[in-house]
């Protein structure tokens, strides 16, 4: 490429860049104007009633509602309280009309707990695809996450995760999270029982079987220590200053092995035991 060709190329590139930049600014300006004027229009009918009016066009109407919600959210307009309720109602209508469409429940999880601050409503709506899509682990995973992250309900999160973990091809992470939240809610014995039952699955691969067995070992160690702590508290009305005290006072013969860490971590203020630093530091 000679100097003349290079100059023509650079000039063309600069012209293109200038036009592209100007066009981008104009598009952004128009989007802001659109966002300021765009309002979400959702039929006020309850979700359970709207299928009777949709007739044979349930899927089409569900897609239409979903597109309206997506267009409104994409306008970058600040969502008011009334508009949050319209989003909730629209998603309920869409899920009732077509509970099998994955994009609807994904949008419900993306909007309701985060942008609309409605985790309870997200859970309620996610129960619809969870019921209909018995082979899909994601609705149950999102429900468990909402119980844990937004509602701090570790017991319910653990319960949902363990139920979801039974779905074929669900990630092992769901099982491990269920057992971790079981510890937080002091459902260690229930976690051991459920994980032991999972080991009976003949289709469980070697790596998953080893991971679950390792988690059971850790949970059994926690359960043994928890029993010692509770017996100590019944005797002295307080938790011991450290785990070694349980051995010195004959509440434990020795500390069980921990497959995850050099020892078990103990928090005196609430008598909680952990097999690693993840839960201990929270």
One Martini backbone bead per residue (centre of mass of N, CA, C, O) as a GRO file, in nm:
protein
  282
    1UNK     BB    1   0.093   0.039   0.027
    2UNK     BB    2   0.074   0.355  -0.045
    3UNK     BB    3   0.047   0.678   0.050
    4UNK     BB    4  -0.221   0.742  -0.094
    5UNK     BB    5  -0.382   0.498   0.013
    6UNK     BB    6  -0.342   0.556   0.311
    7UNK     BB    7  -0.481   0.833   0.314
    8UNK     BB    8  -0.758   0.734   0.216
    9UNK     BB    9  -0.807   0.535   0.444
   10UNK     BB   10  -0.790   0.735   0.684
   11UNK     BB   11  -1.011   0.927   0.586
   12UNK     BB   12  -1.239   0.717   0.579
   13UNK     BB   13  -1.219   0.635   0.874
   14UNK     BB   14  -1.277   0.915   1.000
   15UNK     BB   15  -1.554   0.952   0.869
   16UNK     BB   16  -1.684   0.701   0.992
   17UNK     BB   17  -1.634   0.774   1.291
   18UNK     BB   18  -1.796   1.039   1.289
   19UNK     BB   19  -2.068   0.919   1.203
   20UNK     BB   20  -2.093   0.710   1.430
   21UNK     BB   21  -2.081   0.907   1.670
   22UNK     BB   22  -2.323   1.084   1.587
   23UNK     BB   23  -2.531   0.854   1.580
   24UNK     BB   24  -2.503   0.763   1.876
   25UNK     BB   25  -2.597   1.028   2.003
   26UNK     BB   26  -2.880   1.028   1.868
   27UNK     BB   27  -2.981   0.760   1.982
   28UNK     BB   28  -2.952   0.834   2.282
   29UNK     BB   29  -3.142   1.074   2.271
   30UNK     BB   30  -3.396   0.917   2.174
   31UNK     BB   31  -3.406   0.720   2.414
   32UNK     BB   32  -3.458   0.930   2.632
   33UNK     BB   33  -3.720   1.035   2.514
   34UNK     BB   34  -3.866   0.764   2.515
   35UNK     BB   35  -3.831   0.700   2.820
   36UNK     BB   36  -3.998   0.951   2.921
   37UNK     BB   37  -4.278   0.854   2.752
   38UNK     BB   38  -4.280   0.568   2.839
   39UNK     BB   39  -4.539   0.327   2.911
   40UNK     BB   40  -4.681   0.075   3.100
   41UNK     BB   41  -4.915  -0.163   2.955
   42UNK     BB   42  -5.138  -0.348   3.168
   43UNK     BB   43  -5.356  -0.569   3.222
   44UNK     BB   44  -5.554  -0.593   3.524
   45UNK     BB   45  -5.575  -0.884   3.511
   46UNK     BB   46  -5.547  -1.161   3.650
   47UNK     BB   47  -5.363  -1.439   3.589
   48UNK     BB   48  -5.605  -1.656   3.622
   49UNK     BB   49  -5.799  -1.509   3.399
   50UNK     BB   50  -5.658  -1.443   3.118
   51UNK     BB   51  -5.682  -1.725   2.966
   52UNK     BB   52  -5.990  -1.693   2.891
   53UNK     BB   53  -5.920  -1.450   2.679
   54UNK     BB   54  -5.699  -1.596   2.491
   55UNK     BB   55  -5.740  -1.883   2.432
   56UNK     BB   56  -5.542  -1.995   2.156
   57UNK     BB   57  -5.333  -1.728   2.234
   58UNK     BB   58  -5.138  -1.760   2.478
   59UNK     BB   59  -4.847  -1.742   2.363
   60UNK     BB   60  -4.882  -1.470   2.217
   61UNK     BB   61  -4.960  -1.302   2.468
   62UNK     BB   62  -4.708  -1.361   2.635
   63UNK     BB   63  -4.507  -1.233   2.433
   64UNK     BB   64  -4.632  -0.949   2.435
   65UNK     BB   65  -4.585  -0.889   2.735
   66UNK     BB   66  -4.279  -0.935   2.735
   67UNK     BB   67  -4.211  -0.710   2.529
   68UNK     BB   68  -4.320  -0.474   2.695
   69UNK     BB   69  -4.132  -0.508   2.936
   70UNK     BB   70  -3.863  -0.498   2.780
   71UNK     BB   71  -3.906  -0.213   2.657
   72UNK     BB   72  -3.932  -0.061   2.924
   73UNK     BB   73  -3.661  -0.141   3.054
   74UNK     BB   74  -3.487  -0.046   2.795
   75UNK     BB   75  -3.551   0.275   2.840
   76UNK     BB   76  -3.425   0.366   3.130
   77UNK     BB   77  -3.647   0.406   3.322
   78UNK     BB   78  -3.766   0.491   3.608
   79UNK     BB   79  -3.910   0.286   3.849
   80UNK     BB   80  -4.204   0.274   3.980
   81UNK     BB   81  -4.425   0.138   4.189
   82UNK     BB   82  -4.652   0.089   3.980
   83UNK     BB   83  -4.459  -0.042   3.767
   84UNK     BB   84  -4.375  -0.282   3.937
   85UNK     BB   85  -4.661  -0.402   3.952
   86UNK     BB   86  -4.692  -0.438   3.645
   87UNK     BB   87  -4.459  -0.632   3.611
   88UNK     BB   88  -4.564  -0.850   3.795
   89UNK     BB   89  -4.835  -0.896   3.648
   90UNK     BB   90  -4.719  -0.958   3.367
   91UNK     BB   91  -4.553  -1.208   3.456
   92UNK     BB   92  -4.791  -1.366   3.564
   93UNK     BB   93  -4.945  -1.382   3.300
   94UNK     BB   94  -4.723  -1.515   3.126
   95UNK     BB   95  -4.687  -1.772   3.308
   96UNK     BB   96  -4.982  -1.866   3.288
   97UNK     BB   97  -4.997  -1.887   2.977
   98UNK     BB   98  -4.660  -1.972   2.973
   99UNK     BB   99  -4.470  -2.195   3.171
  100UNK     BB  100  -4.239  -2.290   2.935
  101UNK     BB  101  -4.099  -2.012   2.912
  102UNK     BB  102  -3.786  -1.925   2.998
  103UNK     BB  103  -3.766  -1.608   2.964
  104UNK     BB  104  -3.973  -1.533   3.181
  105UNK     BB  105  -3.827  -1.639   3.441
  106UNK     BB  106  -3.566  -1.483   3.391
  107UNK     BB  107  -3.696  -1.201   3.409
  108UNK     BB  108  -3.815  -1.230   3.690
  109UNK     BB  109  -3.535  -1.267   3.830
  110UNK     BB  110  -3.405  -0.997   3.719
  111UNK     BB  111  -3.634  -0.794   3.843
  112UNK     BB  112  -3.785  -0.842   4.115
  113UNK     BB  113  -3.544  -0.865   4.332
  114UNK     BB  114  -3.376  -0.618   4.221
  115UNK     BB  115  -3.551  -0.371   4.092
  116UNK     BB  116  -3.833  -0.429   4.272
  117UNK     BB  117  -3.807  -0.561   4.555
  118UNK     BB  118  -3.952  -0.884   4.506
  119UNK     BB  119  -3.877  -1.181   4.626
  120UNK     BB  120  -4.149  -1.312   4.697
  121UNK     BB  121  -4.269  -1.285   4.409
  122UNK     BB  122  -4.052  -1.443   4.265
  123UNK     BB  123  -4.107  -1.709   4.410
  124UNK     BB  124  -4.403  -1.742   4.331
  125UNK     BB  125  -4.351  -1.744   4.019
  126UNK     BB  126  -4.132  -1.976   4.012
  127UNK     BB  127  -4.334  -2.205   4.090
  128UNK     BB  128  -4.455  -2.245   3.812
  129UNK     BB  129  -4.210  -2.368   3.652
  130UNK     BB  130  -4.137  -2.577   3.869
  131UNK     BB  131  -4.396  -2.746   3.818
  132UNK     BB  132  -4.377  -2.781   3.495
  133UNK     BB  133  -4.042  -2.801   3.503
  134UNK     BB  134  -3.922  -3.086   3.630
  135UNK     BB  135  -3.632  -3.081   3.453
  136UNK     BB  136  -3.571  -2.792   3.577
  137UNK     BB  137  -3.335  -2.640   3.802
  138UNK     BB  138  -3.352  -2.322   3.798
  139UNK     BB  139  -3.601  -2.234   3.960
  140UNK     BB  140  -3.500  -2.361   4.230
  141UNK     BB  141  -3.236  -2.205   4.245
  142UNK     BB  142  -3.364  -1.918   4.258
  143UNK     BB  143  -3.530  -1.963   4.508
  144UNK     BB  144  -3.297  -2.035   4.700
  145UNK     BB  145  -3.142  -1.771   4.657
  146UNK     BB  146  -3.364  -1.577   4.763
  147UNK     BB  147  -3.374  -1.691   5.048
  148UNK     BB  148  -3.080  -1.628   5.109
  149UNK     BB  149  -3.010  -1.330   4.999
  150UNK     BB  150  -3.291  -1.165   5.072
  151UNK     BB  151  -3.416  -1.341   5.344
  152UNK     BB  152  -3.227  -1.520   5.531
  153UNK     BB  153  -3.336  -1.830   5.464
  154UNK     BB  154  -3.164  -2.112   5.520
  155UNK     BB  155  -3.367  -2.338   5.557
  156UNK     BB  156  -3.522  -2.300   5.288
  157UNK     BB  157  -3.282  -2.306   5.100
  158UNK     BB  158  -3.198  -2.594   5.169
  159UNK     BB  159  -3.459  -2.735   5.089
  160UNK     BB  160  -3.464  -2.645   4.789
  161UNK     BB  161  -3.186  -2.751   4.703
  162UNK     BB  162  -3.241  -3.051   4.765
  163UNK     BB  163  -3.478  -3.082   4.571
  164UNK     BB  164  -3.319  -2.987   4.314
  165UNK     BB  165  -3.085  -3.205   4.325
  166UNK     BB  166  -3.281  -3.444   4.215
  167UNK     BB  167  -3.238  -3.343   3.946
  168UNK     BB  168  -3.140  -3.427   3.658
  169UNK     BB  169  -2.833  -3.268   3.593
  170UNK     BB  170  -2.770  -3.121   3.831
  171UNK     BB  171  -2.564  -2.940   3.999
  172UNK     BB  172  -2.352  -2.998   4.260
  173UNK     BB  173  -2.369  -2.717   4.393
  174UNK     BB  174  -2.653  -2.746   4.510
  175UNK     BB  175  -2.583  -2.959   4.719
  176UNK     BB  176  -2.359  -2.797   4.869
  177UNK     BB  177  -2.538  -2.556   4.943
  178UNK     BB  178  -2.747  -2.708   5.107
  179UNK     BB  179  -2.544  -2.799   5.329
  180UNK     BB  180  -2.448  -2.516   5.414
  181UNK     BB  181  -2.734  -2.407   5.499
  182UNK     BB  182  -2.786  -2.626   5.709
  183UNK     BB  183  -2.576  -2.526   5.907
  184UNK     BB  184  -2.694  -2.240   5.952
  185UNK     BB  185  -2.986  -2.388   6.046
  186UNK     BB  186  -2.936  -2.655   6.201
  187UNK     BB  187  -2.956  -2.916   5.960
  188UNK     BB  188  -2.741  -3.146   5.964
  189UNK     BB  189  -2.896  -3.416   5.979
  190UNK     BB  190  -3.062  -3.372   5.720
  191UNK     BB  191  -2.819  -3.348   5.528
  192UNK     BB  192  -2.705  -3.630   5.572
  193UNK     BB  193  -2.952  -3.787   5.480
  194UNK     BB  194  -2.973  -3.669   5.188
  195UNK     BB  195  -2.684  -3.739   5.092
  196UNK     BB  196  -2.702  -4.043   5.142
  197UNK     BB  197  -2.936  -4.085   4.942
  198UNK     BB  198  -2.777  -3.988   4.686
  199UNK     BB  199  -2.567  -4.230   4.685
  200UNK     BB  200  -2.788  -4.440   4.561
  201UNK     BB  201  -2.729  -4.337   4.289
  202UNK     BB  202  -2.619  -4.511   4.005
  203UNK     BB  203  -2.559  -4.235   3.817
  204UNK     BB  204  -2.335  -4.145   3.985
  205UNK     BB  205  -2.049  -4.011   3.964
  206UNK     BB  206  -1.738  -4.022   4.096
  207UNK     BB  207  -1.693  -3.722   4.170
  208UNK     BB  208  -1.968  -3.676   4.311
  209UNK     BB  209  -1.939  -3.899   4.518
  210UNK     BB  210  -1.686  -3.782   4.656
  211UNK     BB  211  -1.804  -3.503   4.732
  212UNK     BB  212  -2.038  -3.609   4.907
  213UNK     BB  213  -1.872  -3.780   5.104
  214UNK     BB  214  -1.705  -3.544   5.210
  215UNK     BB  215  -1.946  -3.380   5.319
  216UNK     BB  216  -2.046  -3.592   5.520
  217UNK     BB  217  -1.795  -3.594   5.697
  218UNK     BB  218  -1.814  -3.295   5.779
  219UNK     BB  219  -2.104  -3.310   5.902
  220UNK     BB  220  -2.049  -3.524   6.118
  221UNK     BB  221  -1.848  -3.351   6.270
  222UNK     BB  222  -2.041  -3.119   6.337
  223UNK     BB  223  -2.255  -3.286   6.487
  224UNK     BB  224  -2.073  -3.383   6.715
  225UNK     BB  225  -1.998  -3.100   6.820
  226UNK     BB  226  -2.284  -2.988   6.865
  227UNK     BB  227  -2.360  -3.189   7.085
  228UNK     BB  228  -2.136  -3.101   7.281
  229UNK     BB  229  -2.224  -2.803   7.306
  230UNK     BB  230  -2.512  -2.851   7.416
  231UNK     BB  231  -2.424  -3.007   7.670
  232UNK     BB  232  -2.253  -2.781   7.787
  233UNK     BB  233  -2.479  -2.566   7.807
  234UNK     BB  234  -2.665  -2.727   7.997
  235UNK     BB  235  -2.447  -2.719   8.230
  236UNK     BB  236  -2.328  -2.388   8.199
  237UNK     BB  237  -2.504  -2.177   8.009
  238UNK     BB  238  -2.258  -2.196   7.805
  239UNK     BB  239  -2.021  -2.163   7.586
  240UNK     BB  240  -1.727  -2.248   7.506
  241UNK     BB  241  -1.422  -2.099   7.431
  242UNK     BB  242  -1.348  -2.390   7.309
  243UNK     BB  243  -1.306  -2.710   7.180
  244UNK     BB  244  -1.102  -2.826   7.392
  245UNK     BB  245  -1.301  -2.817   7.633
  246UNK     BB  246  -1.466  -3.068   7.556
  247UNK     BB  247  -1.232  -3.263   7.624
  248UNK     BB  248  -1.159  -3.173   7.917
  249UNK     BB  249  -1.486  -3.221   8.001
  250UNK     BB  250  -1.596  -3.488   7.849
  251UNK     BB  251  -1.776  -3.425   7.569
  252UNK     BB  252  -1.513  -3.527   7.419
  253UNK     BB  253  -1.262  -3.726   7.301
  254UNK     BB  254  -1.246  -3.590   7.007
  255UNK     BB  255  -1.170  -3.447   6.712
  256UNK     BB  256  -1.276  -3.461   6.416
  257UNK     BB  257  -1.220  -3.489   6.098
  258UNK     BB  258  -1.130  -3.251   5.835
  259UNK     BB  259  -1.161  -3.240   5.479
  260UNK     BB  260  -1.110  -2.901   5.444
  261UNK     BB  261  -0.945  -2.861   5.717
  262UNK     BB  262  -0.742  -2.869   5.991
  263UNK     BB  263  -1.008  -2.764   6.131
  264UNK     BB  264  -1.255  -2.654   6.322
  265UNK     BB  265  -1.478  -2.386   6.335
  266UNK     BB  266  -1.545  -2.152   6.608
  267UNK     BB  267  -1.838  -1.979   6.759
  268UNK     BB  268  -1.925  -1.869   7.066
  269UNK     BB  269  -2.178  -1.671   7.052
  270UNK     BB  270  -2.354  -1.927   6.881
  271UNK     BB  271  -2.232  -2.222   6.846
  272UNK     BB  272  -2.075  -2.241   6.576
  273UNK     BB  273  -1.990  -2.464   6.301
  274UNK     BB  274  -1.705  -2.509   6.071
  275UNK     BB  275  -1.516  -2.635   5.779
  276UNK     BB  276  -1.478  -2.325   5.696
  277UNK     BB  277  -1.448  -1.974   5.617
  278UNK     BB  278  -1.709  -1.898   5.468
  279UNK     BB  279  -1.910  -1.900   5.721
  280UNK     BB  280  -1.736  -1.776   5.953
  281UNK     BB  281  -1.708  -1.470   5.821
  282UNK     BB  282  -2.043  -1.406   5.850
   0.00000   0.00000   0.00000
